[in-house]
């Protein structure tokens, strides 16, 4: 009989979002008359930008003609998309990259998990708390941790509390960390990192020979011009940081699937014998072996995001979601709730009222207001007492959800 990977048995009861789905499904079955408004999982609701859809259709048509048909593409991504990203995304930030440093993939979630393939298990990993659960769970799955303690912290992983008193920005780890996960704008708290904060992390990584995993999936939602969009805006990051980007929330590609990871040539790691090896080379080898690339029509659609018309339409959709965030934050704030985020990020991080736990508030919000959010404790022990709301919904739903929450007085 085959043997399982016992590390999966260390994982807590279930992945956060399926558990939310289970509770919502049970409630809906018991209360079929309830109109449930979902402000929980960060899925988009607005259609693809017209210019993107047009490029998508044209590329599908290409597959129907022999002279324009495309089969397997480069595992690293088509040059037309990579060059578009270099010119339209990074050059305006003053960042210089070459084509071999960008790898197109089907999701930042996948990349932040798959990158662990090329790094040894004895690396010490530091991550925020609360944190996007994928960072934590994938390290547990591959065997980098021991069992979880009574709080939910896994032995062998370094947790950096992101608390109200430190502005939800993690402090530098006090013990050796070989790999450090950073996510800004942050999921779930909506916090952003200034240039000074990011410089602190880059300097620390360079001084301690640590590797930064920088998740910038929500950078398109930054409204403050002083906030960096890329870790590579900080000098020295090209020697210590990998950056993960996504089209999912930027351009509504959650169901289309396209993302990219940047691994500069200058980022190194050591072999067991101490020899320095470029991580770019190893990731290229990994992708060439385990991945057949993102489809041609999807990459054409992704490139169209950065066409003049495509970017204008994309920005309009982002503005729509950010107006939802403003409505939620303003409405709940005026009603006396403490709410963070929602200014440079599509997520709002609210304090649960009446000392309710995160899951108690979830159940009350669902039963009393028919509104779904995400319990903060699902993102880590330091998320207890907080709750994440998403701006990725319809305007009418955002307004109605706020109205229901304000009117409900049984907290």
VENJOBEL-V418992 format. One record per backbone hydrogen bond with DSSP energy under -0.5 kcal/mol. CO is the residue of the C=O (numbers start at 0). NH is the residue of the N-H. E is the energy in kcal/mol with one decimal. If there is no record, write none. Layout:
# VENJOBEL-V418992
CO|NH|E  CO|NH|E
This chain:
# VENJOBEL-V418992
3|5|-1.0  4|7|-2.0  5|8|-1.3  6|9|-1.4  7|10|-0.9  14|18|-1.5  15|19|-1.8  16|20|-2.4  17|21|-2.2  18|22|-2.1  19|23|-2.6  20|24|-2.4  21|25|-2.1  22|26|-2.2  23|27|-2.7  24|28|-2.1  25|29|-1.6  26|30|-2.0  30|33|-1.8  33|35|-0.9  35|37|-0.5  36|38|-0.7  36|371|-2.8  38|389|-1.9  40|42|-1.9  48|51|-0.6  48|52|-2.4  49|53|-2.4  50|54|-1.7  51|55|-2.2  52|56|-2.6  53|57|-2.3  54|58|-2.1  55|59|-2.1  56|60|-2.3  57|61|-1.6  58|62|-1.1  59|62|-0.6  60|63|-1.6  61|64|-1.4  64|67|-1.0  64|68|-0.8  65|68|-0.7  73|76|-1.5  75|103|-2.7  77|80|-0.9  77|81|-2.0  78|82|-3.0  79|83|-1.2  80|84|-2.2  81|85|-2.1  82|86|-2.4  83|87|-3.1  84|88|-1.7  84|89|-1.9  85|90|-2.1  89|92|-1.3  89|94|-2.2  90|93|-2.1  94|96|-0.5  97|100|-2.1  98|101|-1.0  100|262|-2.4  102|260|-2.4  104|258|-2.3  106|110|-2.1  107|111|-2.8  108|112|-1.0  109|113|-3.5  110|114|-2.3  112|115|-1.3  113|116|-2.2  114|117|-1.4  115|118|-1.4  119|122|-1.3  123|177|-2.0  123|178|-2.3  124|157|-3.0  125|180|-2.5  126|159|-2.6  128|161|-3.5  131|134|-1.6  131|135|-0.7  132|136|-2.9  133|137|-2.2  134|138|-1.0  135|139|-1.6  136|140|-2.7  137|141|-1.5  138|143|-2.4  139|142|-1.2  146|154|-2.3  148|151|-0.9  152|148|-2.8  153|156|-1.8  154|145|-3.1  155|124|-0.5  156|158|-0.6  157|126|-2.5  158|160|-0.7  159|128|-1.7  160|162|-0.7  162|165|-0.7  162|167|-3.1  163|166|-1.3  165|168|-1.4  167|169|-0.5  177|210|-2.8  178|125|-2.9  179|212|-3.1  181|214|-3.1  185|187|-0.5  185|189|-2.0  190|184|-0.6  190|185|-3.1  193|197|-2.3  194|198|-2.3  195|199|-1.8  196|200|-1.6  197|201|-2.6  198|202|-3.0  199|203|-2.0  200|204|-2.6  201|205|-2.5  202|206|-2.3  203|207|-2.3  204|208|-1.0  204|209|-1.9  210|179|-2.8  211|213|-0.7  211|241|-2.7  212|181|-3.1  212|214|-0.7  213|215|-0.8  213|243|-2.7  214|183|-1.4  215|218|-1.7  217|220|-2.0  218|221|-1.7  222|224|-0.6  223|226|-1.8  229|232|-1.5  230|233|-1.7  232|234|-0.6  233|236|-2.0  235|238|-1.9  236|239|-1.6  236|240|-2.2  238|267|-0.6  239|211|-3.1  240|263|-0.6  241|213|-3.2  242|261|-3.0  243|215|-2.6  244|259|-2.0  246|250|-2.1  246|252|-1.6  247|251|-0.6  247|253|-0.8  252|255|-0.5  252|256|-3.1  257|246|-2.3  258|104|-2.8  259|244|-2.9  260|102|-2.4  260|262|-0.6  261|242|-1.9  263|266|-1.7  265|267|-0.6  266|278|-2.2  266|279|-0.5  268|276|-3.3  270|273|-1.7  274|270|-2.3  276|268|-2.0  277|281|-1.2  278|282|-2.8  279|283|-2.3  280|284|-1.7  281|285|-2.5  282|286|-2.9  283|287|-2.2  284|288|-1.3  285|289|-2.7  286|290|-2.0  291|72|-0.6  294|298|-2.0  295|299|-2.2  296|300|-2.2  297|301|-2.4  298|302|-2.2  299|303|-1.6  300|304|-0.7  301|304|-0.9  302|305|-1.3  303|306|-1.4  306|310|-3.2  307|311|-1.7  308|312|-2.4  309|313|-2.4  310|314|-2.6  311|315|-1.6  312|316|-1.6  313|317|-2.3  314|318|-2.5  315|319|-1.6  316|320|-2.1  317|321|-2.4  318|322|-1.8  319|323|-1.7  320|324|-2.1  321|325|-2.1  322|326|-2.5  323|327|-2.4  324|328|-2.8  325|329|-2.9  326|330|-2.4  327|331|-2.4  328|332|-2.2  329|333|-2.4  330|334|-1.1  331|336|-2.4  332|335|-1.5  336|338|-0.7  337|350|-2.8  339|348|-2.4  345|390|-2.2  346|341|-1.7  347|349|-0.6  347|388|-2.6  348|339|-2.2  349|386|-2.0  351|354|-0.6  352|355|-2.2  356|360|-2.5  357|361|-2.0  358|362|-2.4  359|363|-2.3  360|364|-3.0  361|365|-2.4  362|366|-2.7  363|367|-3.1  363|368|-0.5  364|368|-1.7  364|369|-0.7  364|370|-1.6  365|369|-0.9  369|36|-2.7  371|38|-2.9  373|387|-3.1  374|377|-1.4  375|378|-2.0  376|379|-1.4  378|129|-0.5  378|130|-2.9  379|382|-2.2  380|383|-1.6  382|385|-1.8  384|351|-2.5  385|375|-2.4  386|349|-2.8  387|373|-2.3  388|347|-2.8  390|392|-2.1  393|397|-2.2  394|398|-2.4  395|399|-2.5  396|400|-2.8  397|401|-2.0  398|402|-2.1  399|403|-2.5  400|404|-2.4  401|405|-2.5  402|406|-2.1  403|407|-1.7
